[in-house]
């Protein structure tokens, strides 16, 4: 739980640029990278998640990839297909 809270702090409060890129590309409503509490998972469909992952990778490189791995580990229900998307990149590397 502590690790999850630290990651939330990093990606939402301290350095939200990656999350903002991801959410914008997925078409998910947010305020500076923070998803409103009234939205419930899943936040987007698998096609939107793939577009968002591509945007995070293109705009943020390895930091974007680390962000995607974080979503795959801690927020699978919110982002359909995220595990497969991350696994594809790992296999290609």
Biopython code that builds the backbone (N, CA, C, O; Angstrom):
import numpy as np
from Bio.PDB.StructureBuilder import StructureBuilder

atoms = [
    (1, "UNK", "N", (0.823, -1.191, 0.000)),
    (1, "UNK", "CA", (0.000, 0.000, 0.000)),
    (1, "UNK", "C", (0.870, 1.260, 0.000)),
    (1, "UNK", "O", (0.543, 2.241, -0.668)),
    (2, "UNK", "N", (1.969, 1.233, 0.742)),
    (2, "UNK", "CA", (2.858, 2.393, 0.777)),
    (2, "UNK", "C", (3.436, 2.680, -0.601)),
    (2, "UNK", "O", (3.523, 3.834, -1.021)),
    (3, "UNK", "N", (3.831, 1.614, -1.304)),
    (3, "UNK", "CA", (4.386, 1.785, -2.641)),
    (3, "UNK", "C", (3.348, 2.411, -3.571)),
    (3, "UNK", "O", (3.671, 3.315, -4.341)),
    (4, "UNK", "N", (2.125, 1.944, -3.503)),
    (4, "UNK", "CA", (1.061, 2.487, -4.330)),
    (4, "UNK", "C", (0.834, 3.967, -4.027)),
    (4, "UNK", "O", (0.654, 4.766, -4.945)),
    (5, "UNK", "N", (0.840, 4.325, -2.779)),
    (5, "UNK", "CA", (0.646, 5.727, -2.399)),
    (5, "UNK", "C", (1.795, 6.603, -2.894)),
    (5, "UNK", "O", (1.570, 7.737, -3.316)),
    (6, "UNK", "N", (3.014, 6.090, -2.847)),
    (6, "UNK", "CA", (4.163, 6.846, -3.361)),
    (6, "UNK", "C", (4.071, 7.033, -4.872)),
    (6, "UNK", "O", (4.390, 8.103, -5.391)),
    (7, "UNK", "N", (3.641, 6.003, -5.568)),
    (7, "UNK", "CA", (3.485, 6.113, -7.013)),
    (7, "UNK", "C", (2.378, 7.095, -7.370)),
    (7, "UNK", "O", (2.509, 7.855, -8.329)),
    (8, "UNK", "N", (1.311, 7.086, -6.620)),
    (8, "UNK", "CA", (0.229, 8.057, -6.808)),
    (8, "UNK", "C", (0.768, 9.473, -6.621)),
    (8, "UNK", "O", (0.472, 10.364, -7.416)),
    (9, "UNK", "N", (1.545, 9.672, -5.587)),
    (9, "UNK", "CA", (2.147, 10.974, -5.325)),
    (9, "UNK", "C", (3.024, 11.395, -6.501)),
    (9, "UNK", "O", (2.944, 12.537, -6.953)),
    (10, "UNK", "N", (3.846, 10.497, -6.993)),
    (10, "UNK", "CA", (4.752, 10.808, -8.093)),
    (10, "UNK", "C", (3.990, 11.164, -9.361)),
    (10, "UNK", "O", (4.206, 12.231, -9.934)),
    (11, "UNK", "N", (3.101, 10.280, -9.802)),
    (11, "UNK", "CA", (2.464, 10.450, -11.110)),
    (11, "UNK", "C", (1.290, 11.417, -11.142)),
    (11, "UNK", "O", (0.901, 11.868, -12.219)),
    (12, "UNK", "N", (0.725, 11.742, -10.007)),
    (12, "UNK", "CA", (-0.421, 12.655, -10.004)),
    (12, "UNK", "C", (-0.047, 14.023, -9.455)),
    (12, "UNK", "O", (-0.478, 15.046, -9.987)),
    (13, "UNK", "N", (0.749, 14.048, -8.396)),
    (13, "UNK", "CA", (1.009, 15.329, -7.742)),
    (13, "UNK", "C", (2.357, 15.954, -8.106)),
    (13, "UNK", "O", (2.425, 17.154, -8.371)),
    (14, "UNK", "N", (3.422, 15.162, -8.123)),
    (14, "UNK", "CA", (4.756, 15.728, -8.356)),
    (14, "UNK", "C", (5.105, 15.874, -9.827)),
    (14, "UNK", "O", (5.605, 16.918, -10.246)),
    (15, "UNK", "N", (4.845, 14.834, -10.616)),
    (15, "UNK", "CA", (5.189, 14.845, -12.040)),
    (15, "UNK", "C", (4.029, 14.290, -12.864)),
    (15, "UNK", "O", (4.107, 13.168, -13.363)),
    (16, "UNK", "N", (2.966, 15.059, -13.008)),
    (16, "UNK", "CA", (1.764, 14.527, -13.667)),
    (16, "UNK", "C", (1.833, 14.483, -15.198)),
    (16, "UNK", "O", (0.878, 14.022, -15.822)),
    (17, "UNK", "N", (2.903, 14.934, -15.819)),
    (17, "UNK", "CA", (2.952, 15.045, -17.286)),
    (17, "UNK", "C", (2.663, 13.723, -17.989)),
    (17, "UNK", "O", (1.938, 13.703, -18.984)),
    (18, "UNK", "N", (3.215, 12.625, -17.492)),
    (18, "UNK", "CA", (2.991, 11.336, -18.144)),
    (18, "UNK", "C", (1.523, 10.941, -18.018)),
    (18, "UNK", "O", (0.909, 10.509, -18.993)),
    (19, "UNK", "N", (0.971, 11.083, -16.840)),
    (19, "UNK", "CA", (-0.430, 10.717, -16.641)),
    (19, "UNK", "C", (-1.341, 11.612, -17.468)),
    (19, "UNK", "O", (-2.338, 11.136, -18.012)),
    (20, "UNK", "N", (-1.026, 12.873, -17.573)),
    (20, "UNK", "CA", (-1.824, 13.795, -18.388)),
    (20, "UNK", "C", (-1.791, 13.350, -19.846)),
    (20, "UNK", "O", (-2.830, 13.307, -20.505)),
    (21, "UNK", "N", (-0.605, 13.020, -20.351)),
    (21, "UNK", "CA", (-0.483, 12.525, -21.728)),
    (21, "UNK", "C", (-1.339, 11.285, -21.922)),
    (21, "UNK", "O", (-2.087, 11.185, -22.895)),
    (22, "UNK", "N", (-1.227, 10.334, -20.991)),
    (22, "UNK", "CA", (-1.966, 9.079, -21.076)),
    (22, "UNK", "C", (-3.471, 9.327, -21.052)),
    (22, "UNK", "O", (-4.195, 8.815, -21.905)),
    (23, "UNK", "N", (-3.944, 10.100, -20.092)),
    (23, "UNK", "CA", (-5.378, 10.345, -19.956)),
    (23, "UNK", "C", (-5.940, 11.108, -21.145)),
    (23, "UNK", "O", (-7.029, 10.794, -21.625)),
    (24, "UNK", "N", (-5.209, 12.101, -21.623)),
    (24, "UNK", "CA", (-5.659, 12.850, -22.797)),
    (24, "UNK", "C", (-5.809, 11.923, -24.000)),
    (24, "UNK", "O", (-6.822, 11.967, -24.699)),
    (25, "UNK", "N", (-4.803, 11.087, -24.241)),
    (25, "UNK", "CA", (-4.844, 10.179, -25.391)),
    (25, "UNK", "C", (-5.944, 9.133, -25.251)),
    (25, "UNK", "O", (-6.506, 8.684, -26.250)),
    (26, "UNK", "N", (-6.251, 8.747, -24.019)),
    (26, "UNK", "CA", (-7.317, 7.762, -23.779)),
    (26, "UNK", "C", (-8.703, 8.407, -23.798)),
    (26, "UNK", "O", (-9.713, 7.705, -23.844)),
    (27, "UNK", "N", (-8.752, 9.730, -23.765)),
    (27, "UNK", "CA", (-10.034, 10.429, -23.749)),
    (27, "UNK", "C", (-10.717, 10.393, -22.397)),
    (27, "UNK", "O", (-11.944, 10.418, -22.310)),
    (28, "UNK", "N", (-9.911, 10.334, -21.336)),
    (28, "UNK", "CA", (-10.448, 10.261, -19.980)),
    (28, "UNK", "C", (-10.426, 11.660, -19.353)),
    (28, "UNK", "O", (-9.405, 12.348, -19.361)),
    (29, "UNK", "N", (-11.564, 12.052, -18.817)),
    (29, "UNK", "CA", (-11.684, 13.354, -18.146)),
    (29, "UNK", "C", (-10.780, 13.382, -16.921)),
    (29, "UNK", "O", (-10.714, 12.415, -16.162)),
    (30, "UNK", "N", (-10.084, 14.502, -16.736)),
    (30, "UNK", "CA", (-9.202, 14.652, -15.574)),
    (30, "UNK", "C", (-8.938, 16.124, -15.322)),
    (30, "UNK", "O", (-9.244, 16.980, -16.152)),
    (31, "UNK", "N", (-8.365, 16.399, -14.165)),
    (31, "UNK", "CA", (-7.937, 17.754, -13.838)),
    (31, "UNK", "C", (-6.466, 17.686, -13.467)),
    (31, "UNK", "O", (-6.113, 17.229, -12.380)),
    (32, "UNK", "N", (-5.611, 18.142, -14.371)),
    (32, "UNK", "CA", (-4.157, 18.092, -14.173)),
    (32, "UNK", "C", (-3.667, 16.688, -13.824)),
    (32, "UNK", "O", (-2.777, 16.529, -12.988)),
    (33, "UNK", "N", (-4.251, 15.668, -14.466)),
    (33, "UNK", "CA", (-3.821, 14.297, -14.253)),
    (33, "UNK", "C", (-4.565, 13.562, -13.157)),
    (33, "UNK", "O", (-4.333, 12.371, -12.953)),
    (34, "UNK", "N", (-5.433, 14.224, -12.463)),
    (34, "UNK", "CA", (-6.205, 13.597, -11.391)),
    (34, "UNK", "C", (-7.587, 13.207, -11.926)),
    (34, "UNK", "O", (-8.341, 14.055, -12.403)),
    (35, "UNK", "N", (-7.903, 11.915, -11.840)),
    (35, "UNK", "CA", (-9.187, 11.412, -12.323)),
    (35, "UNK", "C", (-10.256, 11.718, -11.277)),
    (35, "UNK", "O", (-10.067, 11.420, -10.098)),
    (36, "UNK", "N", (-11.369, 12.304, -11.692)),
    (36, "UNK", "CA", (-12.436, 12.614, -10.733)),
    (36, "UNK", "C", (-12.951, 11.359, -10.035)),
    (36, "UNK", "O", (-12.996, 10.282, -10.631)),
    (37, "UNK", "N", (-13.330, 11.502, -8.793)),
    (37, "UNK", "CA", (-13.812, 10.375, -8.004)),
    (37, "UNK", "C", (-15.106, 9.781, -8.542)),
    (37, "UNK", "O", (-15.419, 8.627, -8.251)),
    (38, "UNK", "N", (-15.867, 10.553, -9.326)),
    (38, "UNK", "CA", (-17.126, 10.017, -9.846)),
    (38, "UNK", "C", (-16.931, 9.083, -11.046)),
    (38, "UNK", "O", (-17.886, 8.438, -11.477)),
    (39, "UNK", "N", (-15.721, 8.998, -11.589)),
    (39, "UNK", "CA", (-15.441, 8.041, -12.658)),
    (39, "UNK", "C", (-15.081, 6.694, -12.036)),
    (39, "UNK", "O", (-14.339, 6.625, -11.057)),
    (40, "UNK", "N", (-15.615, 5.642, -12.616)),
    (40, "UNK", "CA", (-15.333, 4.308, -12.092)),
    (40, "UNK", "C", (-14.661, 3.459, -13.168)),
    (40, "UNK", "O", (-14.894, 3.658, -14.360)),
    (41, "UNK", "N", (-13.825, 2.512, -12.741)),
    (41, "UNK", "CA", (-13.137, 1.644, -13.697)),
    (41, "UNK", "C", (-14.127, 0.722, -14.402)),
    (41, "UNK", "O", (-15.149, 0.362, -13.818)),
    (42, "UNK", "N", (-13.854, 0.344, -15.610)),
    (42, "UNK", "CA", (-12.717, 0.770, -16.423)),
    (42, "UNK", "C", (-12.937, 2.184, -16.955)),
    (42, "UNK", "O", (-14.062, 2.588, -17.248)),
    (43, "UNK", "N", (-11.843, 2.918, -17.072)),
    (43, "UNK", "CA", (-11.907, 4.325, -17.481)),
    (43, "UNK", "C", (-11.971, 4.497, -18.992)),
    (43, "UNK", "O", (-12.400, 5.541, -19.485)),
    (44, "UNK", "N", (-11.543, 3.472, -19.729)),
    (44, "UNK", "CA", (-11.520, 3.535, -21.193)),
    (44, "UNK", "C", (-11.569, 2.119, -21.737)),
    (44, "UNK", "O", (-11.377, 1.153, -20.998)),
    (45, "UNK", "N", (-11.827, 2.000, -23.028)),
    (45, "UNK", "CA", (-11.804, 0.674, -23.632)),
    (45, "UNK", "C", (-10.367, 0.329, -24.066)),
    (45, "UNK", "O", (-9.465, 1.164, -24.000)),
    (46, "UNK", "N", (-10.184, -0.910, -24.506)),
    (46, "UNK", "CA", (-8.833, -1.382, -24.823)),
    (46, "UNK", "C", (-8.180, -0.588, -25.960)),
    (46, "UNK", "O", (-6.973, -0.346, -25.921)),
    (47, "UNK", "N", (-8.943, -0.187, -26.954)),
    (47, "UNK", "CA", (-8.379, 0.603, -28.055)),
    (47, "UNK", "C", (-7.856, 1.947, -27.544)),
    (47, "UNK", "O", (-6.792, 2.403, -27.962)),
    (48, "UNK", "N", (-8.600, 2.570, -26.650)),
    (48, "UNK", "CA", (-8.167, 3.848, -26.074)),
    (48, "UNK", "C", (-6.925, 3.656, -25.203)),
    (48, "UNK", "O", (-6.032, 4.503, -25.198)),
    (49, "UNK", "N", (-6.870, 2.550, -24.471)),
    (49, "UNK", "CA", (-5.701, 2.256, -23.641)),
    (49, "UNK", "C", (-4.468, 2.075, -24.526)),
    (49, "UNK", "O", (-3.384, 2.550, -24.185)),
    (50, "UNK", "N", (-4.625, 1.403, -25.639)),
    (50, "UNK", "CA", (-3.498, 1.205, -26.563)),
    (50, "UNK", "C", (-3.019, 2.549, -27.126)),
    (50, "UNK", "O", (-1.816, 2.801, -27.190)),
    (51, "UNK", "N", (-3.948, 3.400, -27.527)),
    (51, "UNK", "CA", (-3.574, 4.738, -28.020)),
    (51, "UNK", "C", (-2.829, 5.515, -26.933)),
    (51, "UNK", "O", (-1.823, 6.174, -27.196)),
    (52, "UNK", "N", (-3.342, 5.422, -25.728)),
    (52, "UNK", "CA", (-2.732, 6.147, -24.611)),
    (52, "UNK", "C", (-1.346, 5.610, -24.299)),
    (52, "UNK", "O", (-0.436, 6.387, -24.009)),
    (53, "UNK", "N", (-1.169, 4.299, -24.352)),
    (53, "UNK", "CA", (0.145, 3.699, -24.114)),
    (53, "UNK", "C", (1.129, 4.153, -25.184)),
    (53, "UNK", "O", (2.273, 4.492, -24.878)),
    (54, "UNK", "N", (0.689, 4.160, -26.432)),
    (54, "UNK", "CA", (1.558, 4.626, -27.519)),
    (54, "UNK", "C", (1.978, 6.077, -27.295)),
    (54, "UNK", "O", (3.134, 6.432, -27.525)),
    (55, "UNK", "N", (1.050, 6.907, -26.850)),
    (55, "UNK", "CA", (1.355, 8.316, -26.594)),
    (55, "UNK", "C", (2.337, 8.465, -25.430)),
    (55, "UNK", "O", (3.262, 9.274, -25.494)),
    (56, "UNK", "N", (2.132, 7.687, -24.375)),
    (56, "UNK", "CA", (3.046, 7.760, -23.218)),
    (56, "UNK", "C", (4.456, 7.354, -23.627)),
    (56, "UNK", "O", (5.430, 7.990, -23.223)),
    (57, "UNK", "N", (4.568, 6.294, -24.428)),
    (57, "UNK", "CA", (5.882, 5.843, -24.891)),
    (57, "UNK", "C", (6.530, 6.879, -25.808)),
    (57, "UNK", "O", (7.712, 7.193, -25.662)),
    (58, "UNK", "N", (5.756, 7.404, -26.749)),
    (58, "UNK", "CA", (6.298, 8.354, -27.721)),
    (58, "UNK", "C", (6.755, 9.654, -27.073)),
    (58, "UNK", "O", (7.771, 10.229, -27.463)),
    (59, "UNK", "N", (6.001, 10.108, -26.086)),
    (59, "UNK", "CA", (6.300, 11.407, -25.466)),
    (59, "UNK", "C", (7.209, 11.334, -24.254)),
    (59, "UNK", "O", (7.821, 12.337, -23.887)),
    (60, "UNK", "N", (7.315, 10.161, -23.618)),
    (60, "UNK", "CA", (8.038, 10.092, -22.346)),
    (60, "UNK", "C", (9.057, 8.964, -22.274)),
    (60, "UNK", "O", (9.697, 8.780, -21.238)),
    (61, "UNK", "N", (9.221, 8.203, -23.354)),
    (61, "UNK", "CA", (10.261, 7.190, -23.415)),
    (61, "UNK", "C", (10.206, 6.181, -22.281)),
    (61, "UNK", "O", (9.150, 5.632, -21.968)),
    (62, "UNK", "N", (11.370, 5.944, -21.666)),
    (62, "UNK", "CA", (11.468, 4.943, -20.593)),
    (62, "UNK", "C", (10.619, 5.335, -19.380)),
    (62, "UNK", "O", (10.079, 4.458, -18.706)),
    (63, "UNK", "N", (10.493, 6.611, -19.094)),
    (63, "UNK", "CA", (9.619, 7.034, -17.991)),
    (63, "UNK", "C", (8.169, 6.664, -18.295)),
    (63, "UNK", "O", (7.430, 6.242, -17.405)),
    (64, "UNK", "N", (7.770, 6.824, -19.543)),
    (64, "UNK", "CA", (6.428, 6.429, -19.945)),
    (64, "UNK", "C", (6.225, 4.926, -19.827)),
    (64, "UNK", "O", (5.160, 4.470, -19.413)),
    (65, "UNK", "N", (7.241, 4.161, -20.189)),
    (65, "UNK", "CA", (7.161, 2.707, -20.075)),
    (65, "UNK", "C", (7.049, 2.290, -18.614)),
    (65, "UNK", "O", (6.281, 1.384, -18.289)),
    (66, "UNK", "N", (7.789, 2.928, -17.742)),
    (66, "UNK", "CA", (7.713, 2.635, -16.304)),
    (66, "UNK", "C", (6.315, 2.943, -15.775)),
    (66, "UNK", "O", (5.773, 2.199, -14.957)),
    (67, "UNK", "N", (5.743, 4.038, -16.245)),
    (67, "UNK", "CA", (4.376, 4.400, -15.867)),
    (67, "UNK", "C", (3.396, 3.308, -16.297)),
    (67, "UNK", "O", (2.519, 2.916, -15.527)),
    (68, "UNK", "N", (3.548, 2.821, -17.524)),
    (68, "UNK", "CA", (2.661, 1.771, -18.021)),
    (68, "UNK", "C", (2.796, 0.493, -17.206)),
    (68, "UNK", "O", (1.799, -0.170, -16.925)),
    (69, "UNK", "N", (4.011, 0.146, -16.828)),
    (69, "UNK", "CA", (4.212, -1.038, -15.980)),
    (69, "UNK", "C", (3.537, -0.846, -14.621)),
    (69, "UNK", "O", (3.013, -1.795, -14.038)),
    (70, "UNK", "N", (3.555, 0.378, -14.130)),
    (70, "UNK", "CA", (2.886, 0.683, -12.863)),
    (70, "UNK", "C", (1.377, 0.473, -12.997)),
    (70, "UNK", "O", (0.752, -0.114, -12.114)),
    (71, "UNK", "N", (0.799, 0.945, -14.085)),
    (71, "UNK", "CA", (-0.639, 0.727, -14.308)),
    (71, "UNK", "C", (-0.950, -0.757, -14.400)),
    (71, "UNK", "O", (-1.936, -1.229, -13.834)),
    (72, "UNK", "N", (-0.110, -1.488, -15.113)),
    (72, "UNK", "CA", (-0.344, -2.931, -15.277)),
    (72, "UNK", "C", (-0.294, -3.656, -13.941)),
    (72, "UNK", "O", (-1.008, -4.637, -13.732)),
    (73, "UNK", "N", (0.536, -3.179, -13.053)),
    (73, "UNK", "CA", (0.676, -3.845, -11.749)),
    (73, "UNK", "C", (-0.418, -3.451, -10.768)),
    (73, "UNK", "O", (-0.945, -4.301, -10.050)),
    (74, "UNK", "N", (-0.761, -2.173, -10.731)),
    (74, "UNK", "CA", (-1.639, -1.679, -9.669)),
    (74, "UNK", "C", (-3.042, -1.267, -10.116)),
    (74, "UNK", "O", (-3.921, -1.079, -9.275)),
    (75, "UNK", "N", (-3.265, -1.125, -11.418)),
    (75, "UNK", "CA", (-4.552, -0.580, -11.858)),
    (75, "UNK", "C", (-5.102, -1.313, -13.081)),
    (75, "UNK", "O", (-5.660, -0.692, -13.985)),
    (76, "UNK", "N", (-4.942, -2.614, -13.101)),
    (76, "UNK", "CA", (-5.386, -3.418, -14.245)),
    (76, "UNK", "C", (-6.866, -3.243, -14.549)),
    (76, "UNK", "O", (-7.254, -3.173, -15.715)),
    (77, "UNK", "N", (-7.696, -3.171, -13.513)),
    (77, "UNK", "CA", (-9.139, -3.073, -13.741)),
    (77, "UNK", "C", (-9.539, -1.751, -14.388)),
    (77, "UNK", "O", (-10.577, -1.664, -15.044)),
    (78, "UNK", "N", (-8.729, -0.744, -14.205)),
    (78, "UNK", "CA", (-9.037, 0.559, -14.782)),
    (78, "UNK", "C", (-8.680, 0.686, -16.248)),
    (78, "UNK", "O", (-9.221, 1.536, -16.956)),
    (79, "UNK", "N", (-7.757, -0.169, -16.708)),
    (79, "UNK", "CA", (-7.203, -0.016, -18.052)),
    (79, "UNK", "C", (-7.175, -1.352, -18.788)),
    (79, "UNK", "O", (-6.156, -2.042, -18.774)),
    (80, "UNK", "N", (-8.283, -1.724, -19.430)),
    (80, "UNK", "CA", (-8.361, -3.011, -20.117)),
    (80, "UNK", "C", (-7.229, -3.196, -21.131)),
    (80, "UNK", "O", (-6.955, -2.318, -21.949)),
    (81, "UNK", "N", (-6.589, -4.347, -21.056)),
    (81, "UNK", "CA", (-5.525, -4.677, -21.993)),
    (81, "UNK", "C", (-4.150, -4.182, -21.615)),
    (81, "UNK", "O", (-3.185, -4.479, -22.320)),
    (82, "UNK", "N", (-4.021, -3.436, -20.527)),
    (82, "UNK", "CA", (-2.734, -2.836, -20.178)),
    (82, "UNK", "C", (-1.655, -3.895, -19.947)),
    (82, "UNK", "O", (-0.499, -3.681, -20.312)),
    (83, "UNK", "N", (-2.008, -5.015, -19.358)),
    (83, "UNK", "CA", (-1.009, -6.069, -19.112)),
    (83, "UNK", "C", (-0.437, -6.588, -20.433)),
    (83, "UNK", "O", (0.777, -6.742, -20.565)),
    (84, "UNK", "N", (-1.298, -6.854, -21.400)),
    (84, "UNK", "CA", (-0.849, -7.357, -22.701)),
    (84, "UNK", "C", (-0.009, -6.312, -23.427)),
    (84, "UNK", "O", (0.984, -6.654, -24.070)),
    (85, "UNK", "N", (-0.392, -5.059, -23.332)),
    (85, "UNK", "CA", (0.336, -3.970, -23.984)),
    (85, "UNK", "C", (1.751, -3.887, -23.411)),
    (85, "UNK", "O", (2.717, -3.749, -24.162)),
    (86, "UNK", "N", (1.875, -3.968, -22.104)),
    (86, "UNK", "CA", (3.187, -3.922, -21.452)),
    (86, "UNK", "C", (3.994, -5.164, -21.812)),
    (86, "UNK", "O", (5.193, -5.074, -22.075)),
    (87, "UNK", "N", (3.341, -6.322, -21.823)),
    (87, "UNK", "CA", (4.037, -7.582, -22.146)),
    (87, "UNK", "C", (4.559, -7.553, -23.582)),
    (87, "UNK", "O", (5.649, -8.059, -23.847)),
    (88, "UNK", "N", (3.808, -6.977, -24.501)),
    (88, "UNK", "CA", (4.253, -6.868, -25.904)),
    (88, "UNK", "C", (5.548, -6.074, -25.988)),
    (88, "UNK", "O", (6.465, -6.452, -26.717)),
    (89, "UNK", "N", (5.624, -4.995, -25.258)),
    (89, "UNK", "CA", (6.821, -4.151, -25.294)),
    (89, "UNK", "C", (7.999, -4.896, -24.676)),
    (89, "UNK", "O", (9.118, -4.823, -25.186)),
    (90, "UNK", "N", (7.754, -5.610, -23.586)),
    (90, "UNK", "CA", (8.821, -6.373, -22.941)),
    (90, "UNK", "C", (9.363, -7.441, -23.874)),
    (90, "UNK", "O", (10.570, -7.677, -23.920)),
    (91, "UNK", "N", (8.475, -8.087, -24.617)),
    (91, "UNK", "CA", (8.898, -9.129, -25.550)),
    (91, "UNK", "C", (9.687, -8.540, -26.721)),
    (91, "UNK", "O", (10.590, -9.185, -27.252)),
    (92, "UNK", "N", (9.346, -7.323, -27.117)),
    (92, "UNK", "CA", (10.036, -6.678, -28.234)),
    (92, "UNK", "C", (11.418, -6.157, -27.847)),
    (92, "UNK", "O", (12.276, -5.948, -28.705)),
    (93, "UNK", "N", (11.621, -5.950, -26.556)),
    (93, "UNK", "CA", (12.907, -5.382, -26.086)),
    (93, "UNK", "C", (13.988, -6.420, -25.990)),
    (93, "UNK", "O", (15.116, -6.103, -25.614)),
]
sb = StructureBuilder()
sb.init_structure("model")
sb.init_model(0)
sb.init_chain("A")
sb.init_seg("    ")
for serial, (resi, resn, name, xyz) in enumerate(atoms, 1):
    if name == "N":
        sb.init_residue(resn, " ", resi, " ")
    sb.init_atom(name, np.array(xyz, "f"), 0.0, 1.0, " ", f" {name:<3s}", serial, name[0])
structure = sb.get_structure()
